[in-house]
Amino acid sequence: MPGPRSLALATALAASLVPGASPAAAEWVRVRTPHFDLLSDGGAAAARPAAAALARFHRVLEGLLPAPPGVPDGPLVVLAFTSEGSFRSYVPQHGGEPRSVDGFFQGGTARRFIGVNLRSERPDPYDALYHEYAHLALNRVLPAQPAWVAEGLAEVYSAWDPAGADARVGLPRPDHLALLRRRALLPIPDLLRADYSSDFYLREDRSAFFYAQSWLLAHYLVLGRAGGRESLRDYLAAIAQGGEAVAAFRNAFGEDPASLMPRLRSYLDATALPVARVPVPAAADVDAPALTSPSPGEVDGLLGDLLLHQDRSREARRHLERSLAADPGSGAAREGLAAVALRQARWDEARAQLRAALDREPDSPLALYRYADALVIEASRRGEVLSDADTDAAVAALEKAVRQVPHFADAAELLARLRPQPARGRIALLEPAFAREPQRTDIAITLSGLYVRVNEMRRAAMVLARARAAARDPDMRFLAGHLLGRIGFASSLTGEATGTLVRLDCLEGGALDFVVDTAGTRLTLRASGPRSVMLYGPDGEPLERDLVCGPQHSPVSAVYLQADRTEDGPGGTLLSLTWSEAGSE
C-alpha cells in the first residue's frame, strides 16, 4: 500500500542494486507457523516480533472474517526486509520503476508472497504487513472487491490493537484524517468507479488520497452506519453479478452516492470514530515462534521465484543461478531456471534443467507442472498445435501434481485448459484457487469456461465480474469485461428451466419435443434430432443415453433458446438437458 516516501535514500538503493550482490550476506532467519513462513534479513531481532505480531493478527482475522470451511490457504512466504534499499529491489514495478509502497502481495506458482519494509516511516512498523495479510482474508469471504472496497477494508481492519482478551479493530488513522481534512473529497461516484488500472491507484501523487478516502468510506459504512455491513454485502453481490458501480451502490444503500457526501464530511470531522471489539482466542505459542536459518541458496531461490513472477527474468536468473551454485542438487532452482529459459525461448536449456530436476525428484509437483508448461509453450511459440501424445503427457504430469497439491493453482488451471473434462472435478480445483487470488484473470477465464460447459451461466458471469473488479492489468480487465458481455448477451437469448421431463414426442423427420413440467407450467422444447442436444449427467459430464419416445419421469434442467409463446404454451429450441439424478428414467 502507498505510504510517504523520502528521496534521500539514493546511497542505500544504489548499494542494493550492485550487480551480483547476494542477499545471503544478510542474517536471514525463518519463522515457520501453520499459516505462513516469515523470512527476514534482520535476524532474530526483526523476525521473531514480526512473526508474533502477524500470528496475533491472524487470530484477530479469524474472529472478524472466519474462513469458509474446507478452503486450503496454500503456502505463503512473508519476506520482511529491514532496509529501504533491499526492499525496493523486490517491489513490483510500474513503468520500469518500483512502486512507492511499504508492502505488496505477489501471487506465484508454488507459493504466494508478501513483501514488507519493516523500516518504513509508519508509527506501527507492522501496519503494511497487516494490510497485505488482511487482503488474503478478504479474498476468501467477499464475492467481489472493487478497488475502493479492497483497499478501504484492508486499511480499516489492519488498524488494530489488543484490548485484554479482545482486539479493537478500525482504529482512527491520523495520517488519512489529516490528508482528507486538507483537501476536497473526491466525488463518490469517481471513487466507486476507480479500478486498479486507474490513475487514482497508480499515480503516486493521487494514490495516497485514494487510499485515505477509500478507508473513510469503508469505515463509515461498516462501523459508522446502521445496517451498513448488510448493505455493503448487497452492493458486492450486485457487483459480482456484473452490476454497474454507481447503480449497484444506489440500490444497495437506498440513496444516490453523491448525496452521501455531507454525512461523510461530518464523519470525517467527528471528534471520535467508532471501533469494533473482536474476541481473540488465546494461543500459547504466538509470542515465542521457533527460529531456523535458511541456507543462502534457499533465500536466493525464493527471491528468484518472486522476481520470476514479476516478469523480471534477467534478475530472477541471477538469483536462481546463485541458488543452484550454492546447492547443485536444488530442484527448485532448476525448475525456476527452466521457467526463465522457456520465457526466453531457450528450449534445450529448459529441457536440460527439467530433466535434471525430475531425475532428482520425479514426483516434484513444481517440476511436473514446469514440464507440462514447457510442452505447451514450445508448441505455441512454434505455431504448432500440441500433439495428442504431448497433450496426454502434459495431462498425466499435471494430474499427478494436483493429486499431491490440490491448491496448486497454476497446475490446476493448465490442466483445465488442456483437458476440461471432468468439468466438475476441474471446477472443484479452480474455485478455491480463484477465491484466494481473484486478481488472477487467467484462472477466472478458465473457470468461467468450465461453468459454461455445465450450463451454469450465472456462475460463469459472477466469476468474470469478480475478476474484472480485481484485475490489475487493463488488458485483462477489458478481456474479462468483454467475455462477461458475451455471456450476458447469450443469457438474454436463452432460458433455463428446472423440473421434470414428463414426455418425449418423436416427430416426423426425426425432430423431438421434450416436454418439461416446471411447477405446473409445461414447456415444449424442440430439438431437430437426437444429436442436436447436449446431454449431461448429474456430475455435469457429457452423457451417452438412449432416448425412448413416450412418457417420462426424470428430474432435469434444460437450457433453451427462447421462442414466442405457441398454441401449445411456452417453449423454445432445446440446447442442453442435464439429468439431476443418477439413473433417473
ABEGO torsion letter per residue (X at the ends): XBBBBBAAAAAAAAAAABBGBBAAABBBBBBBBAABBBBBAAEAAAAAAAAAAAAAAAAAAAAABBBBBGBBAEBBBBBBBABAAAAAAABBBBGGBBBBBABBBBBBAABBBBBBBAABABABAAAAAAAAAAAAAAAAABABBBAAAAAAAAAAAABBBBBEABBBBGBBBAAAAAAAAABBBBBAAAAAABBAABAAAABAAAAAAAAAAAAAAAAAAAAABBGAAAAAAAAAAAAAAGBBAAAAAAAAAGBBAAAAAAAAAAAAABABBBBBBBBBBBBAAAABBBBBBBBAAAAAAAAAAAAAAAGBAAAAAAAAAAAAAABAABAAAAAAAAAAAAAAGBAAAAAAAAAAAAAABAABAAAAAAAAAAAAAAAAAAGBBBBAAAAAAAAAAAAAAAAABAABAAAAAAAAAABAOBAAAAAAAAAAAAAABAABAAAAAAAAAAAAAAGBAAAAAAAAAAAAAABABAAAAAAAAAAAAAAAAAAAABBBBBBBBABBBBBBGGBBBBBBBBGGBBBBBBBABAAABBBBBAAGBBBBBBBBBEBBBBBBBBBBBBBBBBAAEBBEBBABBBBABBGBX
